[in-house]
Amino acid sequence: MADFIKNPVVPLPDQDPEPQIPAEELVFTDAEKQQIAHWVTRYPTADGAVMRALWLAQEKFGFLPPEVVRLTAEELGIPYAQAYGVATFYTQYYKKKMGRHVLDVCTCFSCQVCGGYDILHYLEEKLGIHKGESTDDGLFTIQEVECLGACGSAPMLQVTNGPFVHNLTPAKVDQLIEDLKQGKTPPFVSVTLPQDEADLGGNRRSDAAAVEAYQTPPVSATVE
């Protein structure tokens, strides 16, 4: 144990970091407290509501620095370490201030062999930043992430924990960036499978804002 503390596999977090949210702003409103309390009633123990409560906190503060995680834990009545473990496990929870638009590029196996790294590097070059960084204007952050569950429409990315953008090409990335700069969020797109089109008359989703037909994925130029 002593050797691990002296030579950790990953850097240990700062035990007393400088707060990033002003103390006067570090509060939940009465309505937010009531919402968290309602979620708690839906689980056998309060820690069951930790993911929902952390999500609410992220929506409110924009990200989850340690003081926000602690505030959430105290509101739930659970140990800080328990809430911190959840917040740091999932990439959807932001532990640092992010750009207005977070571009999560999937480079898991299917996307990797279909051009995931090609898209990642194209975005890095286009925006002038590397993965894990944000543009100086605060508009964009690029992240490399694991499987997002849309292997059939690789390469793909997710925009700020929201809509997926499928079947990416450099031209499609260019259009996405321009749309986001103009405040246009991509719609929810349903990607139809061949059997949908051949046997079921096309898309089966009634809530889709847009539809894309299945495409044969490309072959990556870069595998890392």
NUMARBA-13627 format. One record per residue (C-alpha): residue in one letter; x, y, z negated. Coordinates in steps of 0.25 Angstrom, whole numbers, plus 5000, padded with zeros to 4 digits. Each point is the difference from the previous one (the first is absolute). Layout:
<recs>
A, X, Y, Z
...
</recs>
This chain:
<recs>
M, 5000, 5000, 5000
A, 5011, 5010, 4996
D, 5007, 4997, 5014
F, 4987, 5003, 5007
I, 4998, 5013, 4993
K, 5015, 5004, 5003
N, 4998, 4995, 5015
P, 4986, 5000, 5004
V, 4995, 4994, 5013
V, 4992, 5013, 5002
P, 5003, 5014, 4994
L, 4992, 5001, 4986
P, 4990, 5011, 5000
D, 5003, 5012, 4992
Q, 4995, 4998, 4986
D, 4997, 5015, 4998
P, 4997, 5006, 5014
E, 4998, 5015, 5002
P, 4984, 5002, 5002
Q, 4996, 5003, 5014
I, 4985, 5004, 4996
P, 4999, 5013, 4991
A, 4994, 4996, 4987
E, 4988, 5009, 5001
E, 4996, 4992, 5013
L, 5003, 4987, 4994
V, 4986, 4997, 4996
F, 4988, 4992, 5005
T, 4986, 5007, 5001
D, 4988, 4995, 4992
A, 4995, 4995, 5013
E, 5012, 4992, 5003
K, 5001, 4995, 4985
Q, 4985, 4995, 5002
Q, 5004, 4993, 5013
I, 5012, 4993, 4994
A, 4991, 4996, 4988
H, 4990, 4994, 5009
W, 5010, 4992, 5007
V, 5005, 4994, 4987
T, 4986, 4995, 4997
R, 5000, 4991, 5012
Y, 5012, 4992, 4995
P, 5002, 4991, 4988
T, 5012, 5009, 4996
A, 5004, 5014, 5003
D, 5012, 4996, 5008
G, 4991, 4994, 5010
A, 4997, 5015, 5005
V, 5015, 5004, 5001
M, 5000, 4999, 5015
R, 4988, 5009, 5002
A, 5004, 5010, 4989
L, 5014, 5001, 5007
W, 4994, 5002, 5013
L, 4991, 5011, 4994
A, 5012, 5007, 4994
Q, 5008, 4999, 5013
E, 4988, 5007, 5008
K, 5000, 5011, 4989
F, 5015, 5002, 4999
G, 5005, 4996, 5013
F, 5010, 4990, 4995
L, 5003, 4992, 4987
P, 5012, 5006, 4992
P, 5003, 4993, 4987
E, 4991, 5011, 4992
V, 4988, 4997, 5009
V, 5002, 4985, 4998
R, 5001, 5003, 4985
L, 4987, 5008, 5000
T, 4993, 4989, 5007
A, 5005, 4990, 4990
E, 4995, 5008, 4989
E, 4987, 5003, 5006
L, 4998, 4985, 5001
G, 5006, 4996, 4987
I, 5010, 4991, 5005
P, 5016, 5000, 4999
Y, 5007, 5009, 5009
A, 5009, 4989, 5005
Q, 4988, 4992, 5005
A, 4995, 5012, 5008
Y, 5014, 5003, 5005
G, 5002, 4985, 5004
V, 4987, 5001, 5009
A, 5004, 5014, 5006
T, 5014, 4995, 5004
F, 4996, 4987, 5006
Y, 4991, 5005, 5011
T, 5005, 5009, 5011
Q, 4986, 5006, 5001
Y, 5003, 5008, 4987
Y, 5010, 5011, 5003
K, 5010, 5002, 4989
K, 5006, 5013, 5006
K, 4994, 5012, 5007
M, 4996, 4996, 5015
G, 4997, 5007, 5013
R, 4986, 5004, 5003
H, 5000, 4988, 5010
V, 5007, 4987, 4995
L, 5003, 4991, 5012
D, 5001, 4986, 4995
V, 5007, 4992, 5011
C, 4999, 4985, 4999
T, 5013, 4992, 5003
C, 4996, 4987, 4994
F, 5002, 4988, 5009
S, 4989, 5001, 5011
C, 5002, 5015, 5001
Q, 5015, 4999, 5000
V, 5000, 4990, 5012
C, 4990, 5009, 5007
G, 5007, 5013, 4999
G, 4998, 5005, 4985
Y, 5014, 5005, 4999
D, 5000, 5006, 5014
I, 4988, 5008, 4995
L, 5007, 5003, 4986
H, 5012, 5005, 5007
Y, 4993, 5008, 5010
L, 4992, 5007, 4989
E, 5013, 5003, 4993
E, 5006, 5006, 5012
K, 4987, 5008, 5003
L, 4999, 5006, 4987
G, 5014, 5001, 4996
I, 5000, 4993, 4987
H, 5003, 4985, 4996
K, 4990, 4991, 4993
G, 4997, 5004, 4986
E, 5002, 5015, 5003
S, 4990, 5011, 5003
T, 5001, 5011, 5010
D, 5004, 5014, 4995
D, 4986, 5006, 5003
G, 4994, 4989, 4991
L, 4991, 4995, 5011
F, 5006, 4986, 5002
T, 5006, 4988, 4992
I, 5005, 4987, 5006
Q, 5000, 4987, 4993
E, 5003, 4986, 5004
V, 4990, 4990, 4994
E, 4997, 4986, 5000
C, 4988, 4993, 5007
L, 4988, 5008, 5001
G, 4991, 4989, 5005
A, 4999, 5004, 5015
C, 5010, 4991, 5006
G, 4991, 4998, 5013
S, 5002, 5015, 5003
A, 5015, 5001, 4998
P, 5007, 5009, 4999
M, 4991, 5009, 4991
L, 5001, 5010, 4989
Q, 4990, 5005, 4989
V, 4998, 5015, 4998
T, 5000, 5004, 4985
N, 4994, 4988, 4994
G, 4988, 5001, 5010
P, 4998, 4997, 5015
F, 5009, 4991, 5008
V, 5005, 5003, 5013
H, 5002, 4988, 5009
N, 5008, 4996, 5012
L, 5010, 5011, 4999
T, 5009, 5005, 5011
P, 5008, 5013, 5000
A, 4989, 5007, 5008
K, 4990, 4996, 4989
V, 5009, 5005, 4989
D, 5002, 5013, 5007
Q, 4985, 5002, 5001
L, 4998, 4996, 4985
I, 5010, 5010, 4995
E, 4994, 5011, 5008
D, 4986, 4996, 4995
L, 5005, 5000, 4986
K, 5006, 5014, 5001
Q, 4987, 5005, 5005
G, 4993, 4994, 4988
K, 4993, 4988, 5008
T, 5000, 4987, 4992
P, 5000, 4988, 5009
P, 4986, 4993, 5000
F, 4997, 4986, 4995
V, 5003, 4991, 5012
S, 4995, 4986, 5001
V, 5009, 4991, 5009
T, 4992, 4989, 5007
L, 5005, 4986, 5002
P, 4999, 4993, 5013
Q, 4989, 4991, 4995
D, 4992, 5012, 4996
E, 5001, 5006, 5014
A, 4997, 4987, 5007
D, 4990, 4993, 4991
L, 4994, 5011, 4991
G, 4998, 5012, 5009
G, 5011, 5008, 4995
N, 5002, 5007, 4986
R, 4992, 4994, 4988
R, 5003, 5012, 4991
S, 4988, 5010, 4999
D, 5009, 5010, 4992
A, 5011, 5002, 5009
A, 5003, 5014, 5005
A, 5008, 4994, 5012
V, 5003, 4987, 5006
E, 5013, 4994, 5006
A, 5001, 4987, 5008
Y, 5010, 4990, 4997
Q, 5014, 5002, 5006
T, 5011, 4990, 5002
P, 5011, 5006, 4990
P, 5013, 5004, 5006
V, 5013, 4994, 4997
S, 5009, 5008, 4991
A, 5013, 5007, 5005
T, 5005, 5000, 4985
V, 5000, 4989, 4990
E, 5007, 5003, 4986
</recs>
